[in-house]
Amino acid sequence: MRLSPAALLALLVGLPAPGLAQGGVEAPPRVTLQRLPAALPPQQCRLPGAPPTRTRVVFVLDTSGSMRGIGDGQADIFGRVKAAVNDYVRSEQPDRIELLTFDQGLRSRRGYDLPAERSRWNTDLAALRADGRNTYLYRSLGEGLAPLRAGDFLTTVLVLTDGTDNDPAPDWTPARALAAFGGRGPLDTLHYVALGTPLPPGAQEALRASGYAQGVSLPVGEVPVLARVAPGTGLRTVTDPARLPLPWPDGTPLTLEAPAGVSLARPAVEGGEAALRVGRGVTPGTPALLCAPAPEVGGLPRRVLLWLGGGGETTAAGTASRLPMPMAPAGGLLWLNPGADRHLRPGEQVTLRYRLPAGAAREALGLRLPSGLAGEVLSSAGSREVAVRLTLAAGAGQAGVPQLLVGGQAFALAPVTAAGAAQAPARAGWAVWAGLGLALAVLVGGGLWGVGRRPRRAAPPPPPAHPAPAAVTGLEYTPDLALWLLGEGSRRPLAAPLDAPFDLGQLARVPHLSGLRLAQDAGGLRVLRVPADLEVSAGARRLREGEAVPPGTRLGLAVAGGVRSPHPPLGSVAGLGLPLALHADGVTLRLSGPYGEHALTLAPGLTDLGGRLGAPALAGLRVTVSGPRVLLAGLPAGLTLRRAADGAALRPGTYLPPAAWLEWAASGSRPTSG
């Protein structure tokens, strides 16, 4: 029999259990032909008109005493259920959590925006107790779902109970409870997880008829991995269309709905991945919906909402030119440090500072990051200033475009690139000519090898890790409440907050001004803190902490003496700020300051950090690799390296600890500004 391509069949050979068939004759192998599921019809894979940009999980949790084995309970599972809930949050990383508890009706309702309120979430979940009576399941579910609105959320609802509904009121049925979620989005799903109890027939029928819900029943005492039994609809930011990881088996047929220019490069999952073709005209932030048939009869289709990062004609093999296209920052988000070094090596960090638009929901901040980037959002209460600290992971490709999630909006931030990321040639012909040129070079080089060898040119020094800070000697506070930095004949604006205190050195990235804190209030520009080694003056009057100057004033900023030099000889790493710390991680050194970090992998032999980093103040600080550790080989005069753990001074011949502080002796060139 020859199988037609249109009717794909899987041949499953099932051997019987060990033993003999009737009559003592060994049972022959059993052969079953099973038709694999066809691709999901296009009408069941529809991209919403306004696709959601954030994820939300709603836990509807039974807190009756039976969850602890009390009364009619069969097992004490409540502690493990709470652990499974928290594991789901850690693995799926939703942007918002809604926690609904119930027993004899809806008991509590709490909401959490992550990651800002993760600590409150952990505290509340740990304090949760199962001490209620009865299980009014359908009434509680309906009242809990009714207020939910889709908005910009992709919602997954998980109902976790070990009992069946015992509400004496007959008007609350499973169908009515599921219909109460009238504000749901087209991609939202609900998953009823029955822990140690069968699904009631009425609930099974209502789940099938709803079109968005399904249920599963588990044995007594078993607590599942919730991400497996309740996968929901996924949401992904695509950084490499040619390699899109999926948690679906190989051979799963795929259906894609996307705008023109986006298509499937393969019709099914291969190697745990899907492959897309993304044309050059596809703009960053384009949505698409990837679908697959349900894994079991009567189940929900599998769907993943994709946000494409743009591209340049990618294929399954990824052979064409493709570089992520930077997303234009959304209106209203002001980038405060556009000079930040975003060309990172593995292990390096960059901090991007932004001012949020007026009225933005500052209590709901999050990140959506491309693969290879890790990050966190730092903010102060009451301030519109936020800092996004990004770290490039080892082995990352070309990084990409991070997104800042603010309330119901997603803002594209400045793109981050990986140092050494190569761009594929635009035409295959270039590879041919390059190969011919390389072969010719080898032939010519081989013929001339014996004629004479020129010494190899030294490799060029590495580029500066961070730009050196500009000298600043004054600050102008204009009548329109703007701030300008003055120094060496230059005048440049400073994007300072109007509604919160700020550190001038940190905001302007000028190390010798760090610690000088200012704030704008009704009295003008107020001086909150002045370091002991700085002088702040208005004309001939020296300002002290607590004083304010009106708009239209120029302030003088001067180092009070030799304690802190405005031009520390730190060269290319001056932009890291001071104080500096040295971290040893195997044969990798990390030099870190308050404004950034630089990673350096050591080669065998002696390394002078001053020469390697282009930092005169570190000249003579020599280290060498000794097995799996780093040995301090030399210290210049006037520089002390202190172990961070106990402050003990390190001497040449000792191994570097995990962290040590650099301390310069007091002199006119001592670079100790912090």
N, C-alpha and C positions, 0 to 999 in steps of 0.2 A: 504494500500500500504506500502510495506517495502522498505526502502531506502538502497541501497547498499553502502558500505563504499567507493567504488571508485567514486561514484557520490554524493558528499556531497551537501545537499540542505538546504537552510535557509527558514524558514516559516515566511513570513512577513504578518501580519494582519493589513490592513489599513482600518480604519473606515471612511465613507464619512463625508463631512461637515454636520453640523446640518441642518436638513430639511427633507422633505418628497420626496419620489420618485414620478414619474408620477402616476396619479390616486389616490393620497392621501395616498398611502400605504407606511409605513416606509421602507426605503431602507435597505436591509440586509447587514451585514458586507461583505466587499470585501476581498477575500483571494487570495494572489499571491505567487506562488512558484518561488524562484529565486536561480539560481545556483551560489554558491560562486566561486570566481576565483581560478583556479588551480595554483599550484606552478609554478614558472617561469622555463621554460625548461633550462637544463644545458647549452645549446649552447648560451643562452642569459645572462649567468652569468659567464663570463670568466675573470679570474684574469690576469692582464697585466704581461708581462715578467719582467718589471722593475717598480713595483708599486710606485706611488708618495709618498713622505713623508711630503709635505707641502701643504697648501691650499691657493688658490688665488681666489679673487672675482674681476670681471671686471664689472664696472658700465658704461653703455653706456647711458648717461643722456641727454635728450632733454632740451636745454636752450633757446629755442625760446620763444618769448613773450607770446605765447598762454598758456604756463604753468603758467602765472600770470593772465590769463583771458583777455589778450590784443589781439586785432584783432579778429581772429576766435576762440579764446579760450573761453571755456564755464565755467571755474571755476579757481579761483586763488588757486592753489594747490602746488606751487613750494616749499614754506616753509615746508609744511607737507611732501612732497616727500623727501626733504633733511633730515628731522628728521627720516623718515622711513629708509633711507639709513644708517644713523648713528646707528639706533637701530639694524639693521642687522649686522653691524660690531661689535657692542658690544655683541650681542648674539652669533654670529657664530665664532668670534675671528679668522679671517683669518690671515695667515702669511704675505700675501701681498695683496695690493689693487692697481688696475689700474682704474683710473677715466678718462673716455673719455666723453667730452661734444661735442655737435653738434647743429647746426641749418642749415645754408646754407653751409653744408659740415662739416668735422671734425674740431672742433674749438680748442680744447686743449687736451693734453694727459699728465697725471702725474702719477707717481708711488710712493708707500709708503710701506716700510717694517715695520711691526709691531712686537713688541711694540715700537721699537726704534724711529719711526717717527710718533707716534700717535699725538703728539702736532702739527706738521706741517699739518697732515691730518685734524685735527679739525679746524685749522685756515683757510686752503684753502676751506674746505667745507662751513664754515660759510660765507666766502667772495664770494661765487659763486652767480652769478646773472643770471636771465633769461631775457635777453634783445635782443636776436637775432631775425632774420627774416627767415621765411621759415623753412621747415622740410625736408631736403634731407636725409631721413632716411637710405635707402639702400646703397647709396654711402658712407655715414659716417660709417655705420656698417661694410661694407666690408673693408674700409680702416683702420678701427680700429682693426679688427680681424686679418688681414693679417700678421702683425709682430709678433703675439703671437706664442710662442713655448711651448710645454708641459713641457719639462725639468723634474724637480722633483715636479711639481705643479699639484694638483688636482684643476681644474678650473671650476668656475661657472660664467657664463656671464648673467647679468641682463640688459635688454633693457627697458628703462622707457620713454614713450612718451605719449602725449595726442593727437597726430595728426596722419595723414596718409601722406605717402610720396608724395611730390609735386615737385620732381626733374624733370625738363623738359627733361633731357637726358634719353632716353628710354633704354639705354644699362645696367643700373643698375636695376636689378630685385631682388626680395627676394631670389630666388634660388642662384643667383650669390653672393649675400652678405653672405649667410650662407656657401657657398662653399669656401669663402675666408679664413675660419678658417681651413686651411689645416694642420697647425701644432698642432692641438688639440690632446689630449690624449684620449684613448678609454673610459675613465670614465667621461670626461668633458661634461658639459651640458650648454644649452642656454635657457633662459626664456624671452619671449617677453611679457611685461606687458603693455597692452593698457589701458590707464587711461581715461575713459569716452568716448571711441570711439570703434567701432567694429573692429575686426580683418579683414583686407581685404581678400577676397577669395584667391588671389594669395599668400598671406603670409601664410594662413592656409595650403594650399597645399604644399608649400615649407617646412614648419615646419614639417609636417608629413613625407615628403620624406627624410628629412635630417638624421633621425635616432638618433639625439642627441639634438633636440630642441623641444620646445612646447610653446604655447601661451595661454594667458588668457585675457579676456576683462572684465572691471569693469565699474560700473555705473558712471555717471558724478559726480565729487566731492568726490569720494571715493578713499582713499589711503590705501592700504592693509598693513598687516604685511608681509614683503617680505620673511621671512623664511618659511611662510606657502604656499604662492603661487609659490615660487621658491626654493624648498628644495634642489635641486642639489644632488650630491653624497657625503655622509658623510665620515668622516675619524675619526676613534676612536683608542685609545690605550686601549687594554683590560687588566684590572687588575683582574677582577673576571669573568672568563668565564661562571660560573654557573648563573650569574645574569648580563645580558647585556641589559641595558635600550634601548628601541627603541620608536620612536614617531609614531608607527604604531598601528592600532586597534588590539585588541585581535582576534585571529582566522586567522590573516594574514598568509598564507602559506609561508614557507621560503625555499630558496635554498642556498646551501653553496658550494663554491669552495675553497678548501684548500689543503695543502700538507697532506701526510699520517700522521695519529695521531691526526687529528682535524676533528671533525664531529659534527652534530647537535644532541643534547640530546632530543630536542622536535621538531616536524615538523612545529610548528606554534607559533605565539606570544601568550604568556599567562601572564596576569597581567602586560602588558606593557613591558615585557622582553623576550629576547631569552636566550637559554641555550646551551652552547657548551661543548663538551668533548675534553679535551686537554691532550694528552698522555705525559708520562714522557720524552720521547725522543724529544719533540718539543723544539727547541732552542728559546731563547728570540729574539724578532724582526721578527718572522715568519709572513708573510702576509696572509690574507684570505679575501674573498669577500662574503658578505652576501647580498642576493637579495630577492626581493618580487615583485609580479606582479604590474602593474600600478594601481593606485586607480580608474581610469576611463578609459573608452574605448578610445583608440588612444593616451593615455598618455605614459610617459616614465616609464620604470621599476624603482623601488626603490632599491637603492644600498648603501651599507656602506662598505668602505674599512677598514679592521681591521688589527691592528698590535698587535700581541699576545705577552704578557710578559713572556711566558713560563709557565711551571707548572708541576704538578705531578698527572696525571690521575684524572681530575676533572669530576664530573657528575652534573646532573641537581640539585640534592639535595645537592651537595657540601659536601658529607660525607667523601670522601677520603682525604688523606693528600694532601695539596696544599699550597706551599709557593712560592712567586714570586722568580724566579731565577734571580740573578743579571746579567745585561748585561755587557760584557767586554767593557771597554772604547775603543772608536775607536782610531786608530793609530794617533799619533800626538797631542793628547790632554793631557797635563801634569797636574796632580792633585797636587796642591801646599800645601794643608793642610790635608794630609791623617789622621791626628790625630783628626779631627773634630768629635765631639760627634753627631752621626746620629741616636741615639736611643732616640726618642722624646716623650714627653708627650703632650697631647692636649694643644695648645697655645704656645708651645716652638718653638724656631727658631734655625736654623743652617745655617751658611754661608759656602758654598763650593767654594774654589778658584781654578781657572784653568788658564793655559796659552794656548792660542789658537795656532794651528799650523801656520807656516809661510805661508803667502798668503791667509789666511782665510778672508772671507768677514765680517769684523768687524762691518760694518754699518747695517747688517741684522742679529740681534740676537733675539732669541725667546725661549720659553719654551713649552714643551709638558709634562704635569704633570698627574700622576695618581690621581684618586679620593681621596680626603682627604688631598691633599697638595695644598697650594697656594704658589706662588713664584714670584720673579722678578729678572731680570738680571741687574747688575750694572757694568758699564765699564767707562773707561776714554778715551777721544779722543786720538788717536795715540798710544795707549797701547794694547798689546796683552793679558794683564791680565783682567780676568773677575771674578766677584763674583756672585754666585747664592744664593740668600737668600730664604730659604724655611721655611714655617710655617705649622705645623700640625694642622688641624682643629679638633674641638671637635667631638667626635664620630667616628673618622676615624678608619679604620680597621688595616691592616698591612702596610699601606702606599705603597711603591713600588719603581720603578726605574724612576727617572725623566730623561728627555732628553733635551739637549741643542741644539737648532736649529741655525746653523751657515751657512749663505748663503744657499747653496743647500745641506747641510749635516745635519744629525741628530746624535749627540753623546750621548751615554748612560753614565750618570753620576753615581756616587756612590749611591747604594740603601739607602733609608731612611726607618727605621722601627719604628713602634709605640710601646711605652713601654707597656708591658702587653699583647701584641698580642699573642694569644695562637695558638699553632699548634695542629691540630686534630690528634688523634692517628693513627698510620699507619695500624693497623689491628683491626677489630671489636672484636676479641678475647680479646684484651687488655681491652676494655671497660667492657666486662663481668667480667674479673678477678678484675678490679678496683671496679666494683659494689659489688662483693662478699666481697672484702676486706673492703669496706666502711661499709657494713652491719655488718660484724664481729666486726669492731672497735666500732660501735654504741652499739652492744650488750655487749661487754666487758666493754666499758666505762660506760654504764648504770648500770652494775652490781657493778662496783667499785666506783660509784659516792658517795655513803654514807660512804665508807671506809675511804677515805681521799682525800682531794683536794690539789693539788700543785698549788702554785701561777703561774699565766700565765707569760710566758717569754715576756719581752718587745720586741716589733717589732724592727728588725734591722734598723739602721739609713738609710735614703735614700742614694743611690749612689751619688757621686759628680756630680753636674750638668755639670761641665766642668773641664778638667784636669788643675791642677795648672801649671803656666808657669815655665819653667826652668830658673835658674839664668844665665845671660849672662854678661860677663865682658870684652869681646873683640870680634873683627871682623877681619877675615883674608881675604885679597884681593889677590888672587893667580895670578901667571903670566898668567894663561889661562882664566882670567877674571871671575873666580868663587868666590863666597862668602861663608865663613864658620863662623858659630857662635862658640865662645869659651867661656868656663866657667866651673869651678869646675872639671877640668881635662878632660872635654869632648870636642868633636869637631863634629859638625853636619852641613850638607850643608844647604844653604838657596837658594831657587829658586827665585831669584830676576830678574826683567825685565832688559833687555839690552837696551831697547829703550824708557824708560819712568821713571820719578821719582817715588820713593816709600817711604812709611813710614816704617822704620825698625821695630818699635814696633808692628805695625798692621800686617805686613807681617810675622814676626817671632812669633806673639802671645805672646809677652813679654810686659806686661803693663808698666813697669818702663822705657821702651825705646820708648814709644809712643811719637810722635812729632818730632823724629829725622828723617829728610828727606834727602835721598841720591839719586844720579843719576849717571849713567855711561855715560861718553862722551869721546871725543877724548883726553882729558887731563887726563883721569883715573877715579877714583871714587871721585865724587865731593860732598862736604857737602853743602846742600842747606839750612838747618835750624837746629839749635841746641837749644833745650829748655834751659831756664835759669838755671835749676837745674841739668843739665847733663854736663859732661866734656868728650870731645872726643880728644884723643891724638894720635900722631904718634911718638913713642919713648918718648923723653923728651919734645917735642913740642906740645903745645895745639893747636888744629885746630879750625879755626873760619869759619863762614859761607862764602861760595864762594870759599874756598880753595879746592884743589884736590890733591890726592895722587896717585902715579903710581902703576901699578900691582906689586905684591910681597911685599905689605906693611901690617903690622899688626896694627890695631887700638885698643887703650884701651878705654873702655866705663865705666865711673864711675859716681855715683850719687854725686852731688856737695856738699851735706851736708845732714842735717836732714830734708830738705824740702820734699824729695821723697825717700821713703825706697825701696830698691830693693827687699825686701821680705815682702810685706804687709801681715799682719796676716788675710787674707781673706779666708784661707783654701780652701775648695772644690769649692768655687765660684770665686777664683782668676782669672780663665780663662776668666771671663766675661770682665775683664779690668776695668779701672777707667777713669773718675768718674762713680759712681753708682747712679742709680735713682730707686725709689720705686714707682710703679704704683698700685693703688687700683681700682679693677674692681669688685664691689660686694664683695663677700667673697673670692675672688682670688687676691693674690698679685703677681706682676711680678717684679723681680729684674733684671734690664737691665744695660748693659755696652756697650762699643763700639764694643765688639767682640761677644756678644751673649745675651741671655735672659733666665731666669729661672722662671717658673710659680709655684706657691705654693698655694694650696687650704687649707684654714684654717679650723680646727676643732673647735667645741665649747670649750671655756675655754681660758686661757692664753697661748700664744705661744711665746717662746723666739726664735727669728730668728737666733741668733748666734748658739744656740744648735741645732735647727732644720736643719739648713743648713750646720753645721760644719764649721762656720766662726767665729773665735775668735774675730775679729774686730767688729762683730755685737752682741757680748754677752751683754745682758742687754737691747737690743732693743726688747721690748715686745709689742705685739698687742693682741687684742681680738675681737671676732665677737660680734657686737651689732646690732641686727636686720639685715637689709640688708647691713650694712656698717661695716667698720673696725675702731676700736677705738685704738688710741695710748695709751698704758698703762704704758710704761716706757722707759726712755732714759738713756744710760750709760754716765758716765762722759767723756767729750771730744768729744762726737758725737752730731752733730746738724742736725736736719731734717728740710729742708727749702722748703716751698711751691714753686713749679716751676713757678707759675703764677706771684707772686710778690716778692719772696725771703724772705717772712716772716718766722721766726723760729716757729716751731710747739712745743707745750708743751703737756705733758701727760694729758689725759682727753679730747683731741680734736679728731675729726674724721680725718682720712687720706684723703687728697685731691686726685684727679685723678693722680697727678704726684708730686713727691717731691725728692729733691736732698739730698744725704748723704754727710755731711761735717765733717771731723775730725779736731780737734784742732791741731796746730803745735806741733809736738813732734817727737821723734826719731822713733816712730812706726806708724806715721800717714800715712795711705794708701790712698794717693791722686793722685797717678800716673794715667794719663789719656790715 
